[in-house]
Amino acid sequence: MNEEKFEKEIIVEEVTQTEEVFEQETLDESIDSKAESGGEEKAPADDKSEEGEAEKKLSKKEYLIKELIEWVKVAAITLVAALVITSFVRPTLVIGDSMTNTFQPYDYLLVYKRAYKNKLPEYGDVVLFQSHLALDNGRGEKILIKRVIGLPGDSIDIYDGKVYRNGEELVEPYLRDGATDGDLYIPEIPEGEIFAMGDNRFGSNDSRNPAVGTIPQDALLGKVIIRLFPFNAITTDFSGE
């Protein structure tokens, strides 16, 4: 009985040792496996990090390209708009006081360039035209701004401070001093021409001066449509009423 018991204990001990060895081997394998797998898992992490950096760089590059495209679009639209606007409108700065009190020096106006492309002005229109008066510096000819008083076929008579068109006295609320100096008689304004004067009749070089005379339609540069500056005097009404 004692021998059998001893043998059983030996067998149990051997089995236990075997299990311990097996457990140890399993543990060692597990550690090795984790170490290996740990090393293998780091590589994908590095790859992901590199991929993330690459994506960031690509995203930044794409963003910059998109921003550049948007700026190009804005610049192109602005240029086209400017070309369209300037083909119809001419910005004009008033120099001198021949149109006071309607306009003051350095008023900023917009002139509609195509207003008289196929028609003549109307009475009272304020027009821009090319004159034959030399600039003070001698480099070109003056562009003048005046008010239309007479059209083709009209007679103009100026005397005693008053203006008569076709025999009728004009009511001119826009005049600076309420009168017109000089004496002039034009029996008939030629076809295709107009007669124009400044609102400051005592300080205006206009159709009363033979050097300016009546103005051909093809010399008209446009009609003043709005005063944009000063901001507290923006208006499209130049009637003086």
Secondary structure as the mmCIF struct_conf table of DSSP 4:
data_model
#
loop_
_struct_conf.conf_type_id
_struct_conf.id
_struct_conf.beg_label_comp_id
_struct_conf.beg_label_asym_id
_struct_conf.beg_label_seq_id
_struct_conf.end_label_comp_id
_struct_conf.end_label_asym_id
_struct_conf.end_label_seq_id
HELX_RH_AL_P HELX_RH_AL_P1 ASN A 2 PHE A 88
STRN STRN1 VAL A 89 LEU A 93
BEND BEND1 GLY A 96 ASP A 97
TURN_TY1_P TURN_TY1_P1 SER A 98 THR A 102
BEND BEND2 PHE A 103 PHE A 103
TURN_TY1_P TURN_TY1_P2 PRO A 105 TYR A 106
STRN STRN2 TYR A 108 TYR A 112
TURN_TY1_P TURN_TY1_P3 LYS A 113 TYR A 116
BEND BEND3 LYS A 117 LYS A 119
TURN_TY1_P TURN_TY1_P4 TYR A 123 GLY A 124
STRN STRN3 VAL A 126 ALA A 134
HELX_LH_PP_P HELX_LH_PP_P1 LEU A 135 LEU A 135
TURN_TY1_P TURN_TY1_P5 ASP A 136 ASN A 137
BEND BEND4 GLY A 138 GLY A 140
STRN STRN4 GLU A 141 GLY A 150
TURN_TY1_P TURN_TY1_P6 PRO A 152 GLY A 153
STRN STRN5 ILE A 156 TYR A 159
TURN_TY1_P TURN_TY1_P7 ASP A 160 GLY A 161
STRN STRN6 LYS A 162 ARG A 165
TURN_TY1_P TURN_TY1_P8 ASN A 166 GLY A 167
STRN STRN7 GLU A 168 GLU A 169
HELX_LH_PP_P HELX_LH_PP_P2 LEU A 170 VAL A 171
TURN_TY1_P TURN_TY1_P9 PRO A 173 TYR A 174
BEND BEND5 ARG A 176 GLY A 178
BEND BEND6 GLY A 182 GLY A 182
STRN STRN8 LEU A 184 ILE A 186
BEND BEND7 PRO A 187 PRO A 187
HELX_LH_PP_P HELX_LH_PP_P3 ILE A 189 PRO A 190
TURN_TY1_P TURN_TY1_P10 GLU A 191 GLY A 192
STRN STRN9 GLU A 193 MET A 197
BEND BEND8 ASP A 199 ASN A 200
HELX_RH_3T_P HELX_RH_3T_P1 ARG A 201 GLY A 203
BEND BEND9 ASP A 206 ASP A 206
TURN_TY1_P TURN_TY1_P11 SER A 207 ARG A 208
BEND BEND10 ASN A 209 ASN A 209
TURN_TY1_P TURN_TY1_P12 PRO A 210 VAL A 212
BEND BEND11 THR A 214 THR A 214
STRN STRN10 ILE A 215 PRO A 216
HELX_RH_3T_P HELX_RH_3T_P2 GLN A 217 ALA A 219
STRN STRN11 LEU A 220 PHE A 229
BEND BEND12 PRO A 230 PRO A 230
HELX_RH_3T_P HELX_RH_3T_P3 PHE A 231 ALA A 233
STRN STRN12 THR A 235 THR A 235
BEND BEND13 THR A 236 THR A 236
BEND BEND14 SER A 239 SER A 239
#
